[in-house]
Amino acid sequence: MTLKNRYAKGSHISEHKFRQIVSLFAADLDATQISSLATLNRNTVNRYLTKIRQCLVQYCDHQSPFSGEVEVDESFFGARRIKGKRGRGAYGKTIVFGIFQRNGHVYTEIVANCSKATLQAVIRGRVELKSIIYSDGWRGYNGLVDVGYGKHLRVDHSKDEFAKGRNHINGIEGFWGYAKTRLFRFRGMAPSTFNLHLKECEFRFNHRGQNLGRLILKFLRDNPLN
């Protein structure tokens, strides 16, 4: 039986139950805990959690362009590096590129590699030219001023440089630490679901201290689940 639910089209659970799922999800409970507290089948809960995370991907990817002081960096997620392998190679890891606007939001994107063409394509699509960009010394960031960015400052981690006044990338590195700590609880996650959980971390980080449940419901009123 299809029930009236303004947040989910063709829903087989009541709006009250759906709001309960969102509230428990916002509180960062897992599917087993939500299933028990909401007295719903775990498969049903998992299905709705997947749909909610898919909406969070959509929400995050439509955030406004970044401007002002902006930090950029890449990070590797997955198994430990293979012994003896060095450099920016992924070696079976998932490469994530991140942009952090100081006093603002973070944006993440899975990328195929750390080449100049790949990283700068994301930067040019997301960061306004008037911005000040901070990065480490990776050669993939060479030439940002040449393509129109007004200022590009670097810290050279290979020389143990991590902060010189405002010249640092501590903000995006702080997000990497948060995301990896949080995603550790999902060890064994299928590669196909990694981006959903990554974007959930992005959403939670960007709106920390806010009522996440209310934000999710507000978004779903305008973009109901199918």
KEKE-3310 file (N, C-alpha, C; in steps of 0.2 Angstrom, whole numbers, plus 5000, padded with zeros to 4 digits):
npx = (5004:5003:5008:5003:5016:5026:5039:5044:5041:5028:5029:5030:5030:5024:5024:5027:5035:5045:5051:5056:5066:5075:5078:5085:5095:5101:5106:5117:5116:5117:5111:5106:5104:5094:5084:5080:5075:5066:5057:5057:5060:5076:5081:5072:5075:5089:5087:5081:5090:5101:5094:5093:5106:5110:5103:5110:5122:5118:5114:5126:5134:5129:5132:5137:5150:5167:5176:5187:5199:5206:5209:5217:5219:5224:5219:5221:5211:5207:5215:5231:5246:5256:5270:5286:5281:5281:5277:5264:5256:5241:5239:5229:5221:5207:5207:5204:5200:5200:5192:5193:5185:5190:5183:5171:5164:5168:5172:5171:5178:5179:5193:5202:5216:5231:5235:5240:5231:5219:5217:5217:5206:5195:5197:5196:5183:5176:5181:5182:5191:5196:5200:5212:5223:5228:5240:5250:5266:5265:5267:5256:5249:5255:5256:5243:5242:5245:5233:5224:5222:5223:5232:5243:5248:5260:5265:5279:5279:5288:5300:5297:5288:5274:5266:5265:5262:5247:5248:5245:5237:5229:5215:5209:5216:5212:5199:5201:5206:5195:5185:5192:5192:5179:5174:5180:5173:5165:5172:5176:5167:5158:5166:5157:5148:5156:5157:5144:5145:5156:5152:5142:5150:5155:5143:5140:5151:5151:5139:5140:5135:5123:5105:5104:5094:5083:5088:5089:5076:5070:5077:5072:5058:5057:5064:5058:5061:5062)
npy = (4994:5011:5025:5042:5053:5067:5068:5057:5050:5038:5030:5017:5018:5027:5046:5050:5039:5040:5053:5050:5041:5049:5058:5050:5046:5058:5059:5051:5037:5019:5008:4996:5001:5011:5003:4995:5005:5012:5002:4995:4985:4980:4980:4989:5001:5002:5004:5017:5025:5024:5031:5044:5047:5048:5059:5069:5069:5075:5088:5093:5094:5104:5116:5133:5142:5143:5155:5169:5165:5150:5133:5119:5102:5084:5067:5050:5036:5021:5004:5002:5009:5001:4992:5000:5008:5024:5042:5050:5040:5030:5016:5006:5013:5025:5040:5056:5073:5088:5104:5118:5131:5144:5148:5143:5131:5114:5105:5089:5078:5063:5058:5052:5053:5062:5072:5087:5092:5085:5090:5104:5106:5103:5113:5125:5124:5126:5136:5153:5165:5176:5172:5168:5155:5141:5129:5113:5108:5101:5096:5096:5108:5118:5133:5139:5153:5157:5153:5162:5164:5175:5174:5163:5153:5143:5129:5119:5103:5093:5099:5100:5111:5117:5127:5145:5158:5164:5155:5140:5123:5119:5118:5110:5098:5095:5092:5080:5071:5071:5064:5052:5046:5045:5037:5025:5017:5011:5000:4989:4993:4993:4998:5004:5011:5021:5035:5039:5039:5047:5059:5061:5063:5075:5084:5083:5089:5102:5107:5106:5108:5112:5109:5095:5085:5094:5101:5091:5087:5099:5100:5089:5091:5099:5092:5077:5060:5047)
npz = (5000:4995:5004:5010:5008:5009:5007:5000:4986:4981:4993:5005:5018:5032:5033:5046:5050:5041:5044:5056:5053:5046:5057:5065:5057:5055:5068:5067:5068:5065:5052:5058:5071:5068:5062:5073:5083:5075:5073:5060:5045:5042:5029:5022:5029:5025:5011:5011:5017:5008:4997:5003:5005:4992:4988:4996:4989:4978:4983:4989:4977:4971:4977:4979:4969:4974:4983:4988:5001:4998:5000:4993:4990:4989:4993:4999:4999:5007:5007:5015:5009:4997:5002:4999:4989:4983:4982:4972:4968:4967:4969:4970:4979:4982:4975:4981:4978:4986:4990:5000:5007:5017:5032:5027:5017:5012:4997:4989:4977:4968:4959:4944:4944:4949:4940:4932:4923:4927:4941:4939:4931:4939:4949:4941:4938:4949:4958:4959:4949:4956:4968:4982:4981:4991:4992:4993:4988:4976:4959:4951:4953:4947:4938:4940:4942:4929:4922:4926:4939:4953:4964:4971:4983:4992:5003:5006:5009:5008:5013:5026:5028:5035:5039:5036:5043:5036:5026:5023:5023:5032:5035:5025:5027:5039:5037:5030:5040:5048:5039:5036:5049:5052:5041:5044:5052:5043:5037:5025:5016:5000:4985:4976:4984:4990:4987:4991:5005:5007:5002:5012:5023:5019:5019:5033:5039:5033:5039:5052:5069:5066:5064:5057:5053:5050:5040:5030:5028:5024:5011:5005:5004:4993:4984:4982:4987:4975)
capx = (5000:5007:5006:5005:5023:5028:5046:5046:5035:5026:5032:5026:5030:5021:5028:5030:5041:5051:5054:5060:5072:5079:5080:5090:5101:5105:5110:5123:5115:5118:5105:5104:5101:5088:5079:5077:5072:5060:5053:5056:5064:5083:5082:5069:5080:5095:5085:5079:5097:5104:5091:5095:5113:5110:5101:5115:5127:5115:5114:5133:5137:5126:5134:5140:5157:5171:5180:5191:5204:5203:5214:5216:5223:5221:5220:5220:5207:5207:5220:5237:5250:5260:5277:5291:5279:5281:5274:5257:5252:5236:5240:5223:5217:5203:5210:5199:5202:5196:5193:5191:5185:5191:5177:5165:5162:5172:5169:5176:5177:5184:5197:5206:5223:5233:5238:5239:5225:5213:5216:5215:5199:5190:5198:5193:5175:5173:5184:5182:5197:5199:5202:5218:5223:5234:5241:5256:5271:5264:5267:5249:5246:5259:5252:5237:5242:5245:5227:5220:5221:5227:5237:5244:5254:5262:5269:5282:5279:5295:5305:5294:5285:5267:5262:5269:5256:5241:5250:5244:5231:5227:5208:5207:5219:5207:5193:5203:5206:5188:5182:5195:5190:5172:5173:5183:5167:5162:5177:5173:5162:5159:5168:5151:5145:5161:5155:5139:5148:5161:5147:5138:5155:5155:5137:5140:5156:5149:5134:5141:5132:5116:5100:5104:5088:5079:5091:5088:5069:5069:5079:5068:5052:5058:5066:5056:5064:5058)
capy = (5000:5017:5030:5049:5055:5072:5067:5051:5048:5031:5027:5012:5019:5034:5051:5050:5034:5043:5058:5046:5038:5055:5061:5045:5046:5064:5058:5047:5030:5015:5005:4992:5004:5014:4998:4993:5011:5014:4996:4994:4980:4983:4981:4995:5006:5003:5007:5024:5028:5025:5036:5050:5049:5050:5066:5073:5070:5081:5094:5095:5095:5111:5122:5139:5142:5145:5162:5171:5161:5143:5128:5113:5096:5078:5062:5044:5032:5014:5000:5005:5009:4995:4994:5002:5012:5031:5047:5052:5035:5027:5009:5003:5018:5030:5047:5061:5080:5093:5111:5121:5139:5146:5150:5141:5124:5109:5101:5084:5074:5057:5059:5047:5054:5068:5076:5094:5093:5083:5094:5111:5106:5104:5120:5130:5123:5127:5142:5160:5168:5182:5169:5166:5148:5139:5122:5111:5109:5096:5100:5097:5114:5123:5136:5142:5160:5158:5152:5168:5165:5181:5173:5155:5152:5136:5126:5113:5098:5090:5103:5101:5117:5116:5134:5151:5163:5162:5151:5133:5120:5115:5117:5104:5092:5094:5088:5073:5068:5069:5060:5045:5043:5043:5031:5019:5013:5007:4996:4984:4996:4992:5004:5008:5016:5025:5042:5041:5040:5053:5065:5062:5066:5082:5087:5083:5093:5108:5109:5104:5112:5114:5104:5091:5083:5099:5103:5086:5087:5105:5099:5083:5094:5102:5086:5071:5054:5043)
capz = (5000:4995:5009:5008:5011:5004:5006:4996:4981:4981:4999:5008:5025:5033:5034:5052:5050:5037:5048:5061:5050:5045:5063:5068:5052:5057:5074:5065:5070:5059:5049:5063:5076:5066:5061:5080:5086:5071:5071:5053:5042:5040:5021:5021:5032:5021:5005:5012:5019:5001:4994:5007:5004:4985:4988:4999:4984:4974:4987:4990:4971:4968:4981:4976:4968:4980:4982:4994:5003:4996:5000:4988:4992:4987:4999:4996:5004:5005:5010:5016:5004:4996:5004:4994:4984:4985:4977:4972:4965:4971:4970:4973:4983:4979:4975:4982:4978:4990:4990:5006:5007:5024:5035:5023:5015:5009:4992:4987:4971:4967:4953:4942:4945:4952:4935:4932:4919:4931:4946:4938:4928:4945:4952:4937:4938:4956:4961:4956:4947:4960:4974:4983:4982:4995:4991:4994:4982:4971:4952:4948:4954:4943:4932:4942:4940:4921:4919:4928:4947:4955:4969:4973:4988:4993:5008:5004:5014:5008:5017:5033:5029:5036:5040:5037:5044:5033:5021:5025:5020:5038:5034:5021:5030:5045:5034:5028:5046:5050:5035:5037:5055:5052:5037:5047:5055:5037:5034:5021:5011:4993:4981:4973:4989:4994:4986:4995:5012:5007:5002:5018:5027:5017:5021:5040:5040:5031:5043:5059:5074:5063:5064:5050:5051:5048:5033:5025:5027:5019:5004:5002:5002:4986:4980:4985:4984:4970)
cpx = (5004:5004:5007:5011:5026:5035:5049:5040:5034:5029:5027:5027:5027:5026:5031:5036:5047:5055:5058:5066:5077:5082:5086:5096:5105:5109:5116:5122:5115:5111:5102:5100:5094:5082:5076:5073:5065:5055:5052:5061:5071:5084:5078:5073:5085:5093:5084:5086:5101:5101:5093:5102:5114:5108:5106:5121:5124:5116:5121:5136:5134:5127:5137:5147:5161:5175:5183:5197:5202:5209:5212:5221:5220:5223:5218:5216:5207:5213:5226:5241:5254:5267:5282:5288:5278:5278:5266:5253:5247:5237:5234:5219:5212:5206:5204:5202:5197:5198:5190:5191:5185:5185:5170:5165:5168:5169:5174:5174:5182:5187:5201:5213:5224:5236:5236:5232:5219:5212:5214:5208:5194:5191:5195:5185:5172:5176:5185:5189:5200:5201:5210:5219:5229:5234:5248:5260:5270:5263:5261:5246:5250:5255:5246:5236:5242:5238:5222:5219:5225:5232:5237:5250:5254:5266:5272:5283:5285:5300:5302:5291:5277:5263:5267:5264:5250:5242:5250:5238:5229:5219:5206:5210:5215:5201:5195:5203:5199:5185:5185:5193:5183:5171:5176:5178:5164:5167:5174:5168:5163:5161:5162:5147:5149:5159:5149:5141:5152:5157:5143:5143:5155:5149:5138:5145:5154:5143:5134:5139:5125:5112:5100:5098:5083:5081:5089:5080:5067:5071:5074:5060:5052:5060:5065:5060:5059:5058)
cpy = (5006:5022:5037:5051:5060:5072:5062:5049:5040:5027:5022:5012:5026:5040:5052:5045:5037:5048:5055:5044:5044:5058:5056:5045:5052:5064:5053:5040:5026:5012:5000:4995:5008:5009:4996:4999:5013:5008:4995:4989:4984:4985:4988:5001:5008:5006:5014:5028:5029:5031:5043:5052:5051:5057:5071:5074:5076:5087:5097:5097:5102:5117:5127:5139:5145:5151:5164:5167:5154:5138:5122:5108:5089:5073:5056:5040:5025:5010:5004:5005:5003:4997:4995:5007:5019:5036:5047:5046:5032:5020:5006:5007:5022:5037:5052:5068:5084:5100:5114:5128:5141:5150:5148:5133:5120:5106:5095:5081:5069:5059:5053:5047:5061:5073:5083:5095:5091:5088:5101:5111:5107:5111:5125:5130:5125:5133:5148:5162:5173:5179:5169:5159:5146:5131:5120:5111:5105:5099:5100:5104:5120:5126:5139:5149:5161:5157:5157:5169:5171:5179:5166:5155:5145:5135:5120:5108:5094:5093:5104:5108:5115:5122:5139:5156:5160:5157:5144:5130:5116:5114:5111:5098:5090:5090:5081:5069:5066:5064:5053:5042:5041:5037:5025:5014:5009:5003:4990:4986:4995:4998:5008:5012:5021:5033:5044:5043:5046:5059:5067:5065:5074:5086:5088:5089:5100:5111:5107:5110:5114:5108:5100:5088:5088:5101:5098:5086:5093:5103:5094:5086:5097:5097:5079:5065:5050:5036)
cpz = (5000:5000:5007:5012:5006:5003:5002:4992:4981:4987:5002:5016:5026:5034:5040:5053:5047:5041:5053:5059:5049:5051:5066:5064:5054:5063:5073:5068:5064:5057:5054:5069:5074:5065:5068:5083:5082:5070:5064:5051:5040:5033:5019:5023:5027:5014:5006:5013:5012:4997:4997:5005:4996:4984:4991:4994:4980:4977:4987:4983:4968:4973:4977:4974:4974:4978:4989:4995:5002:4996:4996:4990:4989:4993:4996:5002:5002:5009:5011:5010:5003:4998:4999:4989:4987:4980:4977:4969:4969:4973:4974:4977:4979:4980:4976:4982:4982:4989:4996:5006:5015:5026:5031:5023:5012:5003:4990:4981:4970:4960:4951:4943:4948:4947:4935:4928:4923:4937:4945:4934:4934:4948:4948:4936:4944:4960:4957:4955:4952:4967:4975:4985:4986:4993:4993:4988:4976:4964:4949:4949:4951:4938:4934:4940:4933:4918:4922:4935:4949:4960:4971:4977:4990:5000:5005:5009:5014:5011:5024:5034:5030:5037:5040:5037:5041:5028:5023:5022:5026:5038:5031:5024:5036:5043:5033:5034:5049:5046:5036:5044:5055:5047:5039:5049:5049:5034:5031:5016:5004:4990:4978:4978:4992:4993:4990:5002:5012:5007:5008:5023:5026:5020:5029:5042:5039:5036:5050:5064:5072:5064:5057:5048:5048:5041:5028:5023:5022:5012:5001:5001:4995:4981:4982:4982:4979:4972)
residu = (MET:THR:LEU:LYS:ASN:ARG:TYR:ALA:LYS:GLY:SER:HIS:ILE:SER:GLU:HIS:LYS:PHE:ARG:GLN:ILE:VAL:SER:LEU:PHE:ALA:ALA:ASP:LEU:ASP:ALA:THR:GLN:ILE:SER:SER:LEU:ALA:THR:LEU:ASN:ARG:ASN:THR:VAL:ASN:ARG:TYR:LEU:THR:LYS:ILE:ARG:GLN:CYS:LEU:VAL:GLN:TYR:CYS:ASP:HIS:GLN:SER:PRO:PHE:SER:GLY:GLU:VAL:GLU:VAL:ASP:GLU:SER:PHE:PHE:GLY:ALA:ARG:ARG:ILE:LYS:GLY:LYS:ARG:GLY:ARG:GLY:ALA:TYR:GLY:LYS:THR:ILE:VAL:PHE:GLY:ILE:PHE:GLN:ARG:ASN:GLY:HIS:VAL:TYR:THR:GLU:ILE:VAL:ALA:ASN:CYS:SER:LYS:ALA:THR:LEU:GLN:ALA:VAL:ILE:ARG:GLY:ARG:VAL:GLU:LEU:LYS:SER:ILE:ILE:TYR:SER:ASP:GLY:TRP:ARG:GLY:TYR:ASN:GLY:LEU:VAL:ASP:VAL:GLY:TYR:GLY:LYS:HIS:LEU:ARG:VAL:ASP:HIS:SER:LYS:ASP:GLU:PHE:ALA:LYS:GLY:ARG:ASN:HIS:ILE:ASN:GLY:ILE:GLU:GLY:PHE:TRP:GLY:TYR:ALA:LYS:THR:ARG:LEU:PHE:ARG:PHE:ARG:GLY:MET:ALA:PRO:SER:THR:PHE:ASN:LEU:HIS:LEU:LYS:GLU:CYS:GLU:PHE:ARG:PHE:ASN:HIS:ARG:GLY:GLN:ASN:LEU:GLY:ARG:LEU:ILE:LEU:LYS:PHE:LEU:ARG:ASP:ASN:PRO:LEU:ASN)
# end
